[in-house]
Amino acid sequence: MTARKRLPLNALIGIAIVGAIVTAALVSLAWTPHDPLRINFGARLKLPGGRYLLGTDEFGRDELSRLMAGAATSVWIAVLTVTFSIVAGSIVGVLTGFLRGWTDRIVMAFNNALLAFPGLLLALGLLAVVGANQYGIVLALGLAYTPSVTRIVRGTVLSLREKEFIESSRVLGNSELYTMARHVLPNCTAPLTVLATSMFGWVILAESALSFLGLGVPPPAPTWGNMLASARPFMAQASYLSILPGLCIALTLLGINLLGDAVRDWLDPRMKGEQ
């Protein structure tokens, strides 16, 4: 019998970190040690330990409960944003790459114009229009990252459209729509999986930055970004208020990046030797 292939170290660490964040987010939907929104001025700026395991903030709210609730917000926004970008970008990328012609030229000219803007800057402009709220962030970040998905899907489709199995589908009399859905789109799964994994990290970082700037989910709802922003006046007095959410963001990005590298190596082993 052949030995079972072990998971690489980066995959194990990535799965452990991402799994812990997702578990904390899911648990927070049903239970937190304390109410993350309950104000208790008698417990202001309590140091970590005792009843409040990770301390309290300037309003006496439990820091651990707020970090758990912030994880749920970040994960939910990331899931919705990545889903929106992948679906919209895949549709546009497949249609433009497969059909070509003037539609492809016009759409890709507009797509390249959007790619010229940094994603966060474009999201800031869109938030100014749609307003700062949870679903406004999803729409703004989703539209900001859709052009990247469109470009990658279109490039993959261009390499597929002249393949023999595509010609065979045409000879059999299948419609262009059937060929795109049945034969082209499934072959875009590998690059889309790698991109989606990376996009989770981009979205969480962008959402934290927007919340830090006051353009994310409005208080008192906790997010890691607005927890960092509110901790600025207390960095000398209660440094844990800024260290803990910053550590959560850093660990989440580390886990997602390690998991993304493992997914890329698994889907395309040739990339291992190019690191």
One Martini backbone bead per residue (centre of mass of N, CA, C, O) as a GRO file, in nm:
protein
  275
    1MET     BB    1   0.098   0.035   0.020
    2THR     BB    2   0.052   0.363  -0.001
    3ALA     BB    3   0.136   0.648   0.123
    4ARG     BB    4   0.003   0.909   0.265
    5LYS     BB    5  -0.024   1.225   0.188
    6ARG     BB    6   0.095   1.504   0.324
    7LEU     BB    7   0.047   1.795   0.453
    8PRO     BB    8   0.161   2.083   0.439
    9LEU     BB    9   0.253   2.322   0.660
   10ASN     BB   10   0.097   2.566   0.538
   11ALA     BB   11  -0.177   2.421   0.541
   12LEU     BB   12  -0.200   2.360   0.844
   13ILE     BB   13  -0.176   2.650   0.947
   14GLY     BB   14  -0.401   2.776   0.775
   15ILE     BB   15  -0.633   2.595   0.875
   16ALA     BB   16  -0.606   2.664   1.176
   17ILE     BB   17  -0.653   2.970   1.159
   18VAL     BB   18  -0.911   2.982   0.987
   19GLY     BB   19  -1.074   2.789   1.166
   20ALA     BB   20  -1.068   2.966   1.422
   21ILE     BB   21  -1.208   3.215   1.303
   22VAL     BB   22  -1.468   3.077   1.202
   23THR     BB   23  -1.550   2.956   1.474
   24ALA     BB   24  -1.576   3.225   1.626
   25ALA     BB   25  -1.790   3.343   1.438
   26LEU     BB   26  -2.009   3.121   1.480
   27VAL     BB   27  -2.028   3.130   1.790
   28SER     BB   28  -2.115   3.439   1.811
   29LEU     BB   29  -2.411   3.391   1.704
   30ALA     BB   30  -2.484   3.231   1.996
   31TRP     BB   31  -2.206   3.311   2.163
   32THR     BB   32  -2.085   3.510   2.440
   33PRO     BB   33  -1.951   3.602   2.733
   34HIS     BB   34  -2.068   3.881   2.638
   35ASP     BB   35  -2.209   4.166   2.561
   36PRO     BB   36  -2.071   4.359   2.302
   37LEU     BB   37  -2.283   4.624   2.368
   38ARG     BB   38  -2.243   4.648   2.667
   39ILE     BB   39  -2.249   4.899   2.902
   40ASN     BB   40  -1.974   4.948   3.167
   41PHE     BB   41  -1.841   5.190   3.364
   42GLY     BB   42  -1.735   5.000   3.606
   43ALA     BB   43  -1.537   4.844   3.361
   44ARG     BB   44  -1.319   5.031   3.272
   45LEU     BB   45  -1.023   4.930   3.156
   46LYS     BB   46  -0.977   4.636   3.200
   47LEU     BB   47  -0.766   4.407   3.255
   48PRO     BB   48  -0.659   4.121   3.177
   49GLY     BB   49  -0.871   3.910   3.347
   50GLY     BB   50  -1.084   3.713   3.486
   51ARG     BB   51  -1.386   3.798   3.377
   52TYR     BB   52  -1.195   3.953   3.164
   53LEU     BB   53  -0.983   3.801   2.966
   54LEU     BB   54  -0.926   4.076   2.755
   55GLY     BB   55  -1.087   4.287   2.872
   56THR     BB   56  -1.171   4.637   2.836
   57ASP     BB   57  -1.308   4.918   2.734
   58GLU     BB   58  -1.412   5.253   2.756
   59PHE     BB   59  -1.723   5.110   2.810
   60GLY     BB   60  -1.696   4.807   2.935
   61ARG     BB   61  -1.647   4.616   2.704
   62ASP     BB   62  -1.591   4.310   2.593
   63GLU     BB   63  -1.325   4.212   2.403
   64LEU     BB   64  -1.378   3.919   2.321
   65SER     BB   65  -1.668   3.959   2.216
   66ARG     BB   66  -1.584   4.172   1.999
   67LEU     BB   67  -1.390   3.992   1.841
   68MET     BB   68  -1.598   3.777   1.763
   69ALA     BB   69  -1.798   3.971   1.623
   70GLY     BB   70  -1.586   4.080   1.421
   71ALA     BB   71  -1.539   3.810   1.278
   72ALA     BB   72  -1.824   3.780   1.167
   73THR     BB   73  -1.825   4.036   0.996
   74SER     BB   74  -1.574   3.977   0.820
   75VAL     BB   75  -1.664   3.703   0.703
   76TRP     BB   76  -1.932   3.796   0.576
   77ILE     BB   77  -1.816   4.013   0.391
   78ALA     BB   78  -1.617   3.827   0.241
   79VAL     BB   79  -1.820   3.626   0.124
   80LEU     BB   80  -1.997   3.829  -0.034
   81THR     BB   81  -1.774   3.965  -0.201
   82VAL     BB   82  -1.650   3.719  -0.340
   83THR     BB   83  -1.908   3.616  -0.469
   84PHE     BB   84  -1.971   3.865  -0.636
   85SER     BB   85  -1.701   3.878  -0.797
   86ILE     BB   86  -1.700   3.593  -0.918
   87VAL     BB   87  -1.969   3.600  -1.065
   88ALA     BB   88  -1.940   3.863  -1.228
   89GLY     BB   89  -1.654   3.810  -1.352
   90SER     BB   90  -1.723   3.540  -1.493
   91ILE     BB   91  -1.940   3.633  -1.683
   92VAL     BB   92  -1.777   3.853  -1.829
   93GLY     BB   93  -1.525   3.683  -1.905
   94VAL     BB   94  -1.666   3.466  -2.077
   95LEU     BB   95  -1.812   3.644  -2.280
   96THR     BB   96  -1.565   3.807  -2.388
   97GLY     BB   97  -1.367   3.564  -2.450
   98PHE     BB   98  -1.568   3.399  -2.644
   99LEU     BB   99  -1.701   3.627  -2.840
  100ARG     BB  100  -1.581   3.888  -2.871
  101GLY     BB  101  -1.526   4.171  -3.027
  102TRP     BB  102  -1.671   4.470  -2.943
  103THR     BB  103  -1.753   4.386  -2.662
  104ASP     BB  104  -1.471   4.318  -2.560
  105ARG     BB  105  -1.338   4.597  -2.607
  106ILE     BB  106  -1.525   4.770  -2.432
  107VAL     BB  107  -1.518   4.615  -2.164
  108MET     BB  108  -1.199   4.610  -2.134
  109ALA     BB  109  -1.159   4.911  -2.127
  110PHE     BB  110  -1.323   4.954  -1.869
  111ASN     BB  111  -1.170   4.747  -1.695
  112ASN     BB  112  -0.886   4.883  -1.719
  113ALA     BB  113  -0.974   5.147  -1.588
  114LEU     BB  114  -1.039   5.021  -1.310
  115LEU     BB  115  -0.749   4.894  -1.265
  116ALA     BB  116  -0.605   5.178  -1.228
  117PHE     BB  117  -0.742   5.160  -0.962
  118PRO     BB  118  -0.737   5.132  -0.651
  119GLY     BB  119  -0.944   4.943  -0.468
  120LEU     BB  120  -0.977   5.134  -0.219
  121LEU     BB  121  -1.035   5.394  -0.375
  122LEU     BB  122  -1.287   5.290  -0.521
  123ALA     BB  123  -1.445   5.221  -0.262
  124LEU     BB  124  -1.457   5.508  -0.149
  125GLY     BB  125  -1.623   5.627  -0.382
  126LEU     BB  126  -1.868   5.430  -0.354
  127LEU     BB  127  -1.936   5.496  -0.053
  128ALA     BB  128  -2.017   5.792  -0.109
  129VAL     BB  129  -2.282   5.686  -0.255
  130VAL     BB  130  -2.405   5.429  -0.077
  131GLY     BB  131  -2.276   5.413   0.193
  132ALA     BB  132  -2.205   5.333   0.538
  133ASN     BB  133  -2.231   4.984   0.526
  134GLN     BB  134  -2.232   4.656   0.499
  135TYR     BB  135  -2.356   4.647   0.197
  136GLY     BB  136  -2.186   4.876   0.086
  137ILE     BB  137  -1.916   4.730   0.113
  138VAL     BB  138  -1.981   4.491  -0.067
  139LEU     BB  139  -2.034   4.655  -0.324
  140ALA     BB  140  -1.769   4.816  -0.338
  141LEU     BB  141  -1.567   4.573  -0.326
  142GLY     BB  142  -1.692   4.404  -0.550
  143LEU     BB  143  -1.645   4.617  -0.778
  144ALA     BB  144  -1.334   4.648  -0.728
  145TYR     BB  145  -1.270   4.317  -0.784
  146THR     BB  146  -1.399   4.230  -1.056
  147PRO     BB  147  -1.179   4.303  -1.272
  148SER     BB  148  -0.978   4.080  -1.187
  149VAL     BB  149  -1.160   3.842  -1.256
  150THR     BB  150  -1.212   3.909  -1.552
  151ARG     BB  151  -0.919   3.890  -1.653
  152ILE     BB  152  -0.862   3.593  -1.571
  153VAL     BB  153  -1.098   3.457  -1.717
  154ARG     BB  154  -1.040   3.562  -2.001
  155GLY     BB  155  -0.758   3.434  -2.029
  156THR     BB  156  -0.858   3.142  -2.001
  157VAL     BB  157  -1.062   3.144  -2.238
  158LEU     BB  158  -0.862   3.209  -2.468
  159SER     BB  159  -0.710   2.924  -2.423
  160LEU     BB  160  -0.988   2.746  -2.484
  161ARG     BB  161  -1.161   2.823  -2.751
  162GLU     BB  162  -0.949   2.638  -2.952
  163LYS     BB  163  -1.012   2.376  -2.855
  164GLU     BB  164  -1.123   2.064  -2.934
  165PHE     BB  165  -1.373   2.048  -2.736
  166ILE     BB  166  -1.504   2.304  -2.847
  167GLU     BB  167  -1.533   2.217  -3.141
  168SER     BB  168  -1.704   1.967  -3.080
  169SER     BB  169  -1.945   2.120  -2.961
  170ARG     BB  170  -2.009   2.272  -3.224
  171VAL     BB  171  -2.048   2.025  -3.411
  172LEU     BB  172  -2.293   1.913  -3.228
  173GLY     BB  173  -2.478   2.192  -3.190
  174ASN     BB  174  -2.407   2.364  -2.966
  175SER     BB  175  -2.443   2.623  -2.793
  176GLU     BB  176  -2.272   2.883  -2.667
  177LEU     BB  177  -2.394   2.871  -2.383
  178TYR     BB  178  -2.344   2.570  -2.332
  179THR     BB  179  -2.038   2.572  -2.376
  180MET     BB  180  -1.969   2.772  -2.151
  181ALA     BB  181  -2.110   2.614  -1.912
  182ARG     BB  182  -1.990   2.311  -1.971
  183HIS     BB  183  -1.666   2.376  -2.075
  184VAL     BB  184  -1.544   2.653  -1.974
  185LEU     BB  185  -1.608   2.724  -1.673
  186PRO     BB  186  -1.487   2.464  -1.532
  187ASN     BB  187  -1.184   2.550  -1.637
  188CYS     BB  188  -1.186   2.808  -1.417
  189THR     BB  189  -1.160   2.696  -1.124
  190ALA     BB  190  -0.863   2.710  -1.040
  191PRO     BB  191  -0.805   3.021  -1.060
  192LEU     BB  192  -1.054   3.099  -0.884
  193THR     BB  193  -0.967   2.962  -0.621
  194VAL     BB  194  -0.708   3.120  -0.577
  195LEU     BB  195  -0.834   3.403  -0.589
  196ALA     BB  196  -1.045   3.372  -0.361
  197THR     BB  197  -0.844   3.324  -0.134
  198SER     BB  198  -0.700   3.600  -0.163
  199MET     BB  199  -0.957   3.786  -0.139
  200PHE     BB  200  -1.015   3.748   0.156
  201GLY     BB  201  -0.771   3.914   0.250
  202TRP     BB  202  -0.835   4.178   0.102
  203VAL     BB  203  -1.113   4.231   0.233
  204ILE     BB  204  -1.034   4.237   0.531
  205LEU     BB  205  -0.831   4.469   0.500
  206ALA     BB  206  -1.025   4.676   0.370
  207GLU     BB  207  -1.242   4.676   0.592
  208SER     BB  208  -1.051   4.769   0.817
  209ALA     BB  209  -0.968   5.035   0.684
  210LEU     BB  210  -1.252   5.158   0.658
  211SER     BB  211  -1.320   5.143   0.961
  212PHE     BB  212  -1.081   5.317   1.056
  213LEU     BB  213  -1.198   5.570   0.877
  214GLY     BB  214  -1.529   5.552   0.914
  215LEU     BB  215  -1.649   5.356   0.643
  216GLY     BB  216  -1.786   5.132   0.780
  217VAL     BB  217  -1.921   4.983   1.016
  218PRO     BB  218  -2.121   5.116   1.230
  219PRO     BB  219  -2.156   5.211   1.525
  220PRO     BB  220  -2.142   4.960   1.772
  221ALA     BB  221  -2.045   4.768   1.578
  222PRO     BB  222  -1.805   4.527   1.564
  223THR     BB  223  -1.474   4.582   1.441
  224TRP     BB  224  -1.145   4.572   1.393
  225GLY     BB  225  -1.116   4.858   1.279
  226ASN     BB  226  -1.289   5.026   1.494
  227MET     BB  227  -1.122   4.924   1.735
  228LEU     BB  228  -0.860   5.060   1.650
  229ALA     BB  229  -0.965   5.351   1.638
  230SER     BB  230  -1.073   5.365   1.943
  231ALA     BB  231  -0.770   5.298   2.068
  232ARG     BB  232  -0.583   5.545   2.024
  233PRO     BB  233  -0.623   5.714   2.302
  234PHE     BB  234  -0.520   5.420   2.469
  235MET     BB  235  -0.222   5.317   2.416
  236ALA     BB  236  -0.087   5.383   2.698
  237GLN     BB  237  -0.314   5.270   2.896
  238ALA     BB  238  -0.439   5.039   2.664
  239SER     BB  239  -0.276   4.846   2.445
  240TYR     BB  240  -0.467   4.595   2.398
  241LEU     BB  241  -0.682   4.743   2.216
  242SER     BB  242  -0.474   4.736   1.962
  243ILE     BB  243  -0.336   4.456   1.959
  244LEU     BB  244  -0.570   4.250   1.923
  245PRO     BB  245  -0.696   4.337   1.646
  246GLY     BB  246  -0.424   4.339   1.496
  247LEU     BB  247  -0.367   4.035   1.543
  248CYS     BB  248  -0.617   3.927   1.398
  249ILE     BB  249  -0.550   4.039   1.120
  250ALA     BB  250  -0.267   3.912   1.085
  251LEU     BB  251  -0.351   3.612   1.124
  252THR     BB  252  -0.557   3.597   0.899
  253LEU     BB  253  -0.365   3.669   0.666
  254LEU     BB  254  -0.167   3.441   0.715
  255GLY     BB  255  -0.365   3.204   0.680
  256ILE     BB  256  -0.463   3.275   0.393
  257ASN     BB  257  -0.186   3.273   0.252
  258LEU     BB  258  -0.109   2.983   0.320
  259LEU     BB  259  -0.359   2.853   0.194
  260GLY     BB  260  -0.321   2.972  -0.090
  261ASP     BB  261  -0.048   2.836  -0.148
  262ALA     BB  262  -0.153   2.545  -0.119
  263VAL     BB  263  -0.370   2.558  -0.339
  264ARG     BB  264  -0.181   2.630  -0.573
  265ASP     BB  265   0.005   2.378  -0.549
  266TRP     BB  266  -0.225   2.171  -0.592
  267LEU     BB  267  -0.332   2.280  -0.876
  268ASP     BB  268  -0.006   2.375  -0.941
  269PRO     BB  269   0.291   2.214  -0.905
  270ARG     BB  270   0.480   2.397  -1.089
  271MET     BB  271   0.496   2.644  -0.878
  272LYS     BB  272   0.703   2.541  -0.668
  273GLY     BB  273   0.973   2.596  -0.845
  274GLU     BB  274   0.906   2.933  -0.855
  275GLN     BB  275   0.973   3.045  -0.553
   0.00000   0.00000   0.00000
